[in-house]
């Protein structure tokens, strides 16, 4: 493969003739960009704190990954260093590069430069963006329209969060963390939600919403904004061409109608401003995912993709890893894994599971993500978790944060009204499943087990599956 030496645009230039080093390469957004450069024939290597399934896959593809923050081990002969804001300020490797004259830039700046001269479909939202961007990219790929995809989750259809295409079209997950999405230039922008989150960055819900309003202003003059109907301050979003979408609200520009549930799948029609597309089938759980696919269909319709090709792509969509992902599904036990880490996401997850599986008992195993998010939304987390029949709370996953005094999983548990909850370590939880949960299960109606969280709870999916399969 011919090795490109640089990306050069009207006002930006990156040289990477000696390769690129990614600090935080195991992050879902970072790994997509690393894969992009790797497919271009560029020498790519990087660091991450711990080995994960994602880093193992990067290594299998030929990318070198280190897990030790040791200056003596980092490459010196490189042209560019890319880092994520989640990396702590005391990271030795990052400090070395910054203090020794290397070209060091954020992931968001690289994505900005990659997409400066392409037609961009940018999907933003405090939740829902990964699923909608993956659905959209899948429809474009499956239909033959073609796109490059930079996703925040692993597409089950293709087993990756990045793919390339000769067509100069990019589907990009637009991340609001650190205001990264304000560096993008959308031709099509989707906003799925603007709920309070990342208050460690924005401090107030209003400031976060201000950023989304700024994002809407980034839409190109001949572009289109597609936003969820009923967003708080949604009327302040700015775009010359603006339509809304909804699950079923007929006041929206695009919505689903005649929704029927069928064995964990949904059949429905999509009503557009000028026509009705009939007989969709989505083989993915969660009514919120019907709404998500409506947004993706709105994008595909705007791009004038043939409606039969859109429907054919939707029925073949297999989902996103850790987004209402069925790990086990039979007539008495369903095990679902989900990335939900915000109270609204948890609420949608639990309600959808209960709607699909009726009187089945719902057991939720939840790992809170970030001390600051737990502190800011403890009441809302408790309210959402109360919807489950029983809850196991694991210790908080700190990610980039140091502990905050008095903030722990017990803080959420203490606010719950549903008293069938326990706070446990990972090891105790697995033992509880083996010694308590399984023996007490009668399967009179059926059992739902859900693992949820954005930390490292995904590493527990296989051990839990192994225990449940032993029944």
Number of C-alpha atoms within 10 A of each C-alpha: 7 7 14 13 16 12 13 13 13 8 7 13 12 17 16 22 16 15 20 24 27 27 28 24 29 25 17 18 24 25 24 24 24 25 23 20 17 20 16 14 15 22 20 25 24 25 22 19 14 11 13 15 11 17 24 14 14 23 14 10 12 12 18 16 22 19 13 13 16 11 15 8 10 20 13 12 12 19 17 20 22 23 22 18 15 14 16 13 10 8 13 14 18 21 12 13 17 14 9 8 8 15 16 17 16 16 21 25 16 20 20 17 20 19 20 19 13 16 18 25 29 26 31 27 21 23 19 20 25 27 25 29 29 31 26 30 28 27 28 25 18 18 20 12 18 19 24 22 29 30 29 25 25 22 24 16 15 12 11 21 24 26 18 18 13 8 12 14 21 24 26 30 25 32 21 21 17 15 17 19 26 20 18 24 24 31 20 23 29 30 30 25 21 24 18 20 22 19 15 13 13 19 12 14 14 15 14 23 22 17 18 27 20 17 27 28 19 21 24 18 12 10 19 22 27 24 26 23 23 15 17 12 13 18 10 14 20 17 21 15 14 16 18 22 30 23 23 18 14 14 12 19 20 29 27 25 18 12 18 11 15 12 9 16 17 22 19 18 18 23 21 18 10 7 9 14 18 17 12 22 23 24 20 21 24 24 20 17 24 27 22 24 26 26 29 28 27 23 23 21 15 11 12 11 17 12 15 13 16 23 20 15 23 25 16 15 22 18 25 26 21 22 24 24 20 18 16 15 12 9 10 14 19 20 23 23 23 23 24 25 21 23 22 17 21 25 19 16 24 22 17 18 23 17 15 18 20 12 13 21 20 23 21 25 24 26 25 26 21 24 22 19 21 22 17 16 16 23 17 19 25 19 20 20 26 21 18 24 17 18 23 21 22 23 16 21 20 15 15 12 14 11 13 12 7 10 18 21 23 18 15 22 24 13 16 20 13 16 13 14 21 16 19 17 13 16 10 12 21 17 14 14 15 16 11 12 14 14 10 9 12 10 12 10 13 18 21 23 23 25 24 24 24 19 17 13 20 20 11 15 16 11 12 19 14 11 14 18 10 8 9
